[in-house]
Amino acid sequence: MLGQVAAPARRPRGIVAGFTVIEMMVVVMVAAVILALAVPSFRDFIARQRVAAVNAELVTSLQLARSEAVARNREVYVTFQTEDLPGQPPMTCYTVHTRGASGRCDCRNPIGTACPAIPEVEEIRTVQVLRSTNVTLSPPSLPQIYVMFTAHRGLAEWPGHAPEAVAGWADFVVGVQSSISGKLRTSVHMSGRPTVCSPDASIRGAAACD
């Protein structure tokens, strides 16, 4: 007859909608296993990305210092610091700067105040890598060391480097690494040109090196 509505079909006895407690426990256990496997891998990925980003900024800074030395027709330095400064966040860092007869820049000071207020010293760029990121810069052994780019074609010099000794001398090498995963090494040749490699082949796109 018109106007009648069919009654909903009854669910057969014994069939219950939804998941049972056991099924839910299985799903939770599988999810926990997947998460346990994925988290370390994702953490390592993030660490390697941080290393790559810090090293890319380092290469850019070295290239900037070289070009500024030629453009300004004066020496430009990249000065590194690996020791922490009391009252400042723990970090490794560097400053791109000019330098006259006196004055020394300290990249551990707040950015914009790394160099002393004397006319011949100019802070061009300061980069600070906080230790809380688990990434550190490792320049040659001294706590504070620099690489200098000359006005003449942007050639590079640094402490202990003899410009006349063309054969058998070592490049200026800065390591960038994470305590979690990832290592890169940037070498500056006396020509002033930086090259990058990965000692543990952990960074995609970087050539492996010893």
LINURRA-V92445 format. One record per helix or strand. SS is the DSSP state (A for helix, B for strand). FROM is the first residue (numbers start at 1). LEN is the number of residues. If there is no record, write none. Layout:
SS | FROM | LEN
SS | FROM | LEN
This chain:
A | 21 | 52
B | 76 | 6
B | 91 | 8
B | 123 | 8
A | 131 | 3
B | 135 | 4
B | 144 | 6
B | 156 | 3
B | 172 | 7
B | 183 | 6
B | 194 | 5
B | 207 | 2
